[in-house]
Amino acid sequence: MKTTLLLLIIFLSIELSFAQEVNYYDSGKIKDSLVLQENGLSEYFKFSENGNLFFHLKEIISANGQIVGKLKEYFIGSNMLHYERTVNKSLQNVGPVTAYYQNGEIENKGSYDRNQNQIGDWFEYYENGNLLRHSVYEDNKTIYRKDGLPNGNVYLEMELLESKNLYRITYYHSNGNIESIRYENLEGDLIGKHLEYRENGTQLYKTGQYNDKGEKSGEWITYREDGAIWWSEKYLENGNIYCENFYENGRLKNQGERTYSGNKVGPWIYYDKDGNKINEENFGE
């Protein structure tokens, strides 16, 4: 209860003479200490029973004249810094924050506005120091994001387009080349053009389109390594998909409709590599 009361009065800014209040554990070691400065600002320290500092809060006057706290929290029992935060009277984040791993590497860092919204550049890191994520926030939206892998390679880049209602998302192969380019609306639904590439990052593997409902539409094409069409799917108004499969020489191998779940329906026609019809099956409606 005593500690709670101390925390509640940390931000009182009244004209007091310098004063210090100290509380102790039964062992005689300092438990916490509250220091009131002549200017009315305060500083608070809290220690673990083994004598290590794990909570330090110091009031300062910010650039806009507001009283805020510079808060440092430590891993219990280690004296290793865990968090550095700028907080308001309720200990809510209202400025720069940095979190650390126990090995001293930065875990994440960024800044909040006075309404506790993330603003500007934010960085997250793996414990080995490589970038996990870089995000940029503006008007409560993510306008840019880059995700990395533990080995340092980029995995994803996401950018809010000028329209402010559509993201362009680029995924990368493990070798750093482009794996796919797609578009999402603010709700996370795929929309518009979709491109997939082979590991060289320039040769198309698949192309297609999503409608404004996030559903595949139009024609989707899968390509062979030599650039020839391997498989074509046309999304029909009846909800089925008209499929065409091709041989390596470019001739049609088979054609027919299937349901979205993959079941063949209606007539399917099969051809040999010379283009001759060799069989036809009817799978009904």
C-alpha positions in Angstrom: 0.0 0.0 0.0 2.9 2.3 0.9 4.5 1.8 -2.6 1.1 2.5 -4.3 0.8 5.8 -2.4 4.3 6.8 -3.3 3.6 6.2 -7.0 0.5 8.2 -6.9 2.3 11.3 -5.6 5.3 11.1 -7.9 4.0 13.7 -10.3 2.8 16.3 -7.7 4.3 19.6 -8.7 4.0 21.8 -5.7 6.5 24.2 -4.1 8.2 22.0 -1.6 11.6 22.1 0.1 14.0 19.3 -0.8 12.9 16.1 0.9 13.6 12.4 0.7 11.6 9.4 2.0 13.2 6.0 2.2 11.6 2.6 2.9 13.5 -0.6 3.8 13.1 -4.3 3.5 13.2 -6.3 6.7 16.8 -7.2 5.8 17.7 -3.5 6.2 18.2 -2.9 2.4 16.6 0.0 0.7 13.2 -0.9 -0.8 12.3 2.4 -2.4 13.2 6.1 -2.2 11.2 9.2 -3.1 13.1 12.5 -3.6 11.2 15.8 -3.9 13.2 18.6 -5.4 13.0 22.3 -4.6 11.3 23.0 -7.9 8.5 20.5 -7.0 9.7 17.8 -9.4 10.3 14.3 -8.0 12.5 11.2 -8.5 11.7 7.7 -7.4 13.8 4.6 -7.1 12.7 1.0 -6.4 15.1 -1.8 -5.6 14.8 -5.6 -5.4 15.6 -7.4 -2.2 19.1 -8.2 -3.4 19.8 -4.5 -3.7 19.6 -4.1 -7.5 17.7 -1.1 -9.0 14.8 -2.2 -11.1 12.6 1.0 -11.3 13.7 4.6 -11.7 11.4 7.4 -12.5 12.5 11.0 -12.8 10.2 14.0 -13.6 11.3 16.5 -16.2 9.8 19.4 -18.0 9.3 18.5 -21.7 9.9 20.9 -24.7 6.2 21.8 -24.7 6.3 22.7 -21.0 4.5 19.6 -19.8 5.8 17.6 -16.9 6.6 14.0 -18.0 8.6 11.2 -16.4 11.7 9.5 -17.7 11.2 5.9 -16.7 13.9 3.2 -16.6 13.0 -0.4 -15.7 15.7 -3.0 -15.2 15.7 -6.8 -15.4 15.1 -7.9 -11.8 18.3 -9.0 -10.2 20.7 -8.1 -13.0 21.0 -4.3 -13.2 20.5 -4.7 -16.9 18.3 -2.0 -18.5 15.0 -3.4 -19.9 13.0 -0.3 -20.8 13.5 3.4 -21.2 10.2 5.2 -21.6 8.7 8.7 -21.5 5.4 8.6 -19.5 2.6 10.8 -18.3 1.2 11.0 -14.8 -0.6 7.6 -15.3 2.7 6.0 -16.5 1.3 5.8 -20.0 3.8 6.1 -22.9 3.8 9.7 -24.3 7.2 10.0 -26.1 10.3 7.9 -27.0 10.5 4.4 -25.8 13.3 1.8 -26.1 13.2 -1.9 -24.9 16.4 -4.0 -24.6 17.2 -7.7 -24.5 19.2 -9.0 -21.6 22.3 -9.1 -23.8 22.0 -5.3 -24.2 20.8 -5.4 -27.8 17.8 -3.2 -28.6 14.5 -5.1 -28.8 12.4 -2.3 -30.2 12.3 1.5 -30.2 10.0 4.3 -31.3 7.8 7.0 -30.1 4.2 7.7 -28.9 2.2 10.9 -29.1 0.3 12.3 -26.1 -2.7 10.1 -27.0 -0.6 6.9 -26.8 -0.6 6.4 -30.5 2.5 5.2 -32.3 4.1 7.9 -34.5 7.0 8.1 -36.9 9.6 5.4 -37.3 9.5 2.2 -35.2 12.2 -0.5 -35.2 12.1 -4.0 -33.9 15.2 -6.2 -33.8 16.1 -9.9 -33.3 18.3 -10.7 -30.4 21.3 -10.9 -32.7 20.8 -7.3 -33.7 19.3 -7.9 -37.2 16.2 -6.0 -38.2 12.9 -7.7 -37.5 10.6 -4.9 -38.5 10.7 -1.2 -39.5 7.3 0.5 -39.4 6.4 4.1 -40.1 3.2 5.5 -38.6 1.2 8.5 -39.7 -2.3 9.6 -38.7 -2.8 6.2 -36.9 -2.0 4.3 -40.0 1.0 2.2 -41.0 2.3 3.9 -44.1 5.4 1.7 -44.5 6.7 -1.6 -43.2 9.7 -3.7 -43.8 10.1 -7.2 -42.2 13.5 -9.0 -42.0 14.6 -12.5 -41.3 17.1 -13.5 -38.5 19.8 -13.8 -41.1 19.4 -10.2 -42.1 17.6 -10.7 -45.4 14.4 -8.7 -46.2 11.2 -10.8 -46.2 8.5 -8.2 -46.9 8.0 -4.6 -47.8 4.6 -2.8 -47.5 3.9 0.7 -48.7 0.7 2.7 -48.5 0.0 4.2 -51.9 -0.8 7.8 -52.6 -4.5 6.9 -52.6 -4.2 6.2 -48.9 -6.5 3.2 -49.1 -4.3 0.5 -50.7 -1.0 -1.2 -49.8 1.5 -2.5 -52.2 3.2 -5.5 -50.7 6.4 -7.1 -51.9 7.6 -10.5 -50.6 11.1 -11.7 -51.2 12.7 -15.1 -51.7 15.4 -16.1 -49.1 18.0 -15.1 -51.7 16.7 -11.5 -51.6 15.0 -11.6 -55.0 11.3 -10.6 -55.4 8.9 -13.5 -54.7 5.6 -11.7 -55.3 3.9 -8.4 -55.6 0.3 -8.0 -54.3 -2.1 -5.3 -53.1 -4.3 -5.1 -50.0 -6.9 -2.7 -48.8 -6.8 -1.2 -45.3 -8.9 -4.2 -44.0 -6.2 -6.7 -45.2 -8.2 -8.0 -48.2 -6.3 -8.8 -51.4 -7.3 -6.6 -54.3 -6.1 -5.9 -57.8 -3.1 -7.3 -59.6 -1.1 -10.3 -58.2 2.3 -11.3 -59.5 4.6 -14.2 -58.4 8.2 -14.7 -59.6 10.6 -17.6 -59.6 13.8 -17.3 -57.5 15.6 -15.2 -60.0 13.1 -12.4 -59.1 12.4 -11.4 -62.8 10.8 -14.5 -64.4 7.0 -14.7 -63.8 5.6 -17.8 -62.2 2.0 -16.8 -61.8 -0.2 -13.8 -62.6 -3.8 -13.0 -61.7 -6.3 -10.5 -60.4 -8.5 -10.0 -57.3 -11.8 -8.2 -57.4 -13.0 -5.6 -54.9 -14.4 -8.3 -52.7 -11.0 -10.0 -52.3 -11.9 -12.9 -54.6 -9.9 -14.2 -57.5 -11.3 -13.0 -60.8 -10.5 -13.0 -64.5 -7.7 -15.2 -65.8 -4.9 -16.6 -63.6 -1.9 -18.1 -65.5 0.9 -20.3 -64.2 4.1 -20.3 -66.3 6.8 -22.9 -66.9 10.5 -22.0 -66.4 10.8 -21.3 -70.1 8.0 -18.7 -69.9 5.4 -20.9 -71.7 1.9 -21.2 -70.2 1.6 -24.3 -68.0 -1.9 -23.8 -66.5 -4.7 -21.3 -67.1 -7.7 -20.7 -64.8 -10.6 -18.4 -65.8 -13.0 -17.5 -63.0 -16.6 -17.7 -64.3 -19.8 -15.9 -63.3 -21.4 -19.2 -62.3 -18.7 -19.6 -59.6 -16.8 -22.3 -61.4 -13.3 -22.1 -62.9 -12.6 -23.0 -66.5 -9.2 -24.7 -66.6 -6.7 -25.4 -69.4 -3.5 -27.4 -68.9 -0.7 -27.3 -71.5 2.2 -29.6 -72.5 5.7 -28.3 -72.6 5.4 -27.9 -76.4 2.6 -25.5 -75.8 -0.2 -27.7 -77.0 -3.4 -28.1 -74.9 -3.3 -31.1 -72.6 -6.8 -31.0 -71.1 -9.7 -28.5 -70.5 -12.8 -28.3 -68.5 -14.6 -26.7 -65.5 -14.1 -27.4 -61.8 -15.7 -26.0 -58.7 -13.8 -23.6 -56.4 -13.2 -26.5 -54.1 -11.5 -28.5 -56.9 -14.1 -30.9 -58.1 -14.4 -31.4 -61.8 -17.8 -30.6 -63.4 -19.3 -31.0 -66.9 -17.3 -32.2 -69.9 -13.5 -32.6 -69.7 -11.5 -33.1 -72.9 -8.0 -34.6 -73.1 -5.4 -34.3 -75.9 -2.1 -35.9 -76.8 1.1 -33.9 -77.4 0.2 -33.6 -81.1 -3.1 -31.9 -80.3 -5.3 -34.9 -81.0 -8.3 -35.5 -78.9 -7.8 -38.8 -77.0 -10.6 -38.8 -74.4 -13.7 -37.0 -73.0 -15.3 -37.4 -69.6 -18.5 -35.8 -68.3 -18.6 -35.2 -64.5 -22.2 -33.8 -64.5 -23.2 -30.6 -62.8 
